[in-house]
Amino acid sequence: MQRLENKYLIRSELEKNKFLKFIILNKGYEIHQRRTINSIYFDSSGFKLFDYSEEGLATRNKIRLRFYGEVLNLNELNIEVKESHPYTKKKYVSNFLDNKICLSKNIVDAKNLILNRNVQPKVKVTYDRRYFFSDECGRFTIDENITYEKADWNVFLKSFRFYCKIRETRSVCEHKLENNNFIKETFSIPNTRFSKYCEAVKSIYKI
């Protein structure tokens, strides 16, 4: 999947209401029941992937395991590789326990990094997401109640432990443009770069 994402950092209920008003005025509607998303991000011992993201390199990856809801079930755990380019993003997804030979190279490489312990779990990011769609403008999401936690293996490849929870006071709104479809935006809030992973690392590890 290839897409362009514009992000908007929401610091108050007033700003969030402005974003919702824009969606409604453009005939947007909620398309999915809101749900809790948990992402466990992996990085090297020296935080190489974090550095790449902070430096804004032209091409950079994030490796994460994702699950939905309150309970972590290894059988339902997805591995995701998010590949960022200057103007687009691609995401590769597979079940973490799936070992089919047809898996994309990005997923295979990420799994090997985890299995060989070249990358380790660093943080867990949790948030509630709402989903919207407009025929005129495309897809929108709003991420609220964001929290960051430190993550470690409890038992390698079997269980994790999470601790040192920090609550993010801001929310994040995203406008997702599929296949480079362009739409002129008229938000009064400027778009910005924002990485939940990087914010989590800076908050937890004081980098």
Steps between C-alpha positions, in 0.01 A plus 500: 500500500636841400362822638569859595429597859450853627508524879351764726594534866197577716566676830145582614134401464450816294756388241352150489153647442639705209632183342167319552314797354716485186420130460125558544496795257664276240231233547724276707360226720632246749569169324632274775437447866770673701758258638811484712826447310823378660834519317820348638792670325839337446837665457870423530683544830626836369155614378606511136143504364410779741799705380405445136147624568611802702753596232228478236694274264343465155423131551455351847318209661321424824452145628209427730272228630136607520193370680151635565305524824615447855639144481816397316444169318812376319286321239344834400819704513596670171848602393508825305776680315425864427719635223511880471604692190510879448138523386347156549489211745468127448391247759567126490295279733495131590403282792809470720478118514445465124804345329369471143766531232289762317559762770648828378874552538434789739310272739755218472788738570320650801423155641863398464613814683268409788588128505874577495454765772646772280202708609318487832164627630546858621160660556129426481269771370127469575216721379133510407436554130192633322455449124328733252448510123396772256436441130648842434803488726586137574575339837561660838593362840514654847729343761414587860600389851854425388734334752863393481659210692843344513502151344723196557481131435376312804558167324661530156240463221233400754413791726581864573508727800393865487570766761571872561174620341490862383185671371518722192291815548453558126293318238595433138278536194607353167375551147588193293515546124505169314702459181617862499151645446531871570250700694534866591467534876365803681567411863576793724749271679836458320614147422821376661740209534411286800615150585338324796801269513749786520293684759483182705877446486570861597253482787608159636874506437553878528691506171 
